[in-house]
Amino acid sequence: MGRRPKWGRAVHGVLLLNKPAGITANDALQKAKRLFFANRAGHTGALDPLATGVLPICFGEATKFSQYLLDADKRYRSTFCFGMATDTGDADGQVVASTDASGLTEEKLRDAMGAFRGRIQQVPSMYSALKHKGQPLYKLARQGLEVEREARTVDIFSFELLGFTPGPQPRAEVEVHCSKGTYVRSLAEDLGRNLGVGAYVDQLHRSACGPFDEADAVTLDELTEERGEGRAENLDHHLLPVDSPASGLPKLTLPDDSGYYLRQGQPVMDLQVYRIGAEGDMVRLFLESGDFLGVGEITDDGRVAPRRLVSTL
């Protein structure tokens, strides 16, 4: 029998999706993949069903560079509700404790938030996607199991109070700029615990992921309406270049002959290397024609060695 034809078309680039609430990041990925009729895609960092906002989706060869977005800083706007705690740390969970938090003032909250700026230790939630012996923690949690989790070091670059509503269950609008691996729900829980009143995340919106901002994101509804009964190619203008996840890396343009040897897996010499980086630095590699080759690493002898190349040329 012949090989079964591969579903979809070869699509390469990055889609900035504004994920809606109520679906998982993987659900959003699959919907986008079908709209673009793409044969290969992956998202760059999960967002809980409750969360909305920037979810970069890498298609085709762009998936090779998704790690740069997984490792990138993130920005969030969130609503914290005080006076209650839930088993999941967010509004989708069951209430496990409640108290009258009328004594919480804006001043007390601002003072308490100060302890969560800078480099802090954070224990991931049992309802996170981190794995324990191959099983996501949230699956174990849904079985009523709890395992020990080691605290992780994360960086909170800024943690600002945007608004405060007092009462028995005060609410706070906050903005967080944080490093990879930060759990906003854990931030809310730890803050509520320090204040002695409990807290959970009621709303969460990712406003930026690395170099990507929500202003440039598109919704699934907008994509669906735009495509209509037309061809998937009609949506391709929304795709950012394959190299955009690694846009923070210096750019090195090589002549065609150097590009040839690089694609054979051989390091190449180029005098520009000394001007843009040092040994161990990663660089984006382009041909003089403008074609993106991939990512390389500067070696100790001033050459650049291929590390992850595209296969679309």
Secondary structure, DSSP 8 states (H G I E B T S, - for coil): ------SSB---EEEEEEE-TTS-HHHHHHHHHHHTTBS-EEESS---TT-EEEEEEEEGGGGGGTHHHHTS-EEEEEEEEESEEESSSBTTS-EEEE---TT--HHHHHHHHGGGSEEEEE---TTSS-EETTEEHHHHHHTT-------EEEEEEEEEEEEEE-SSS-EEEEEEEE-TT--HHHHHHHHHHHHTS-EEEEEEEEEEETTEEGGG-B-HHHHHHHHTTS-GGGGGGG-B-TTGGGTTS-EEEE-HHHHHHHHTT--EE-TTHHHH--TT-EEEEEETTS-EEEEEEE-TTSEEEEEEE-S--
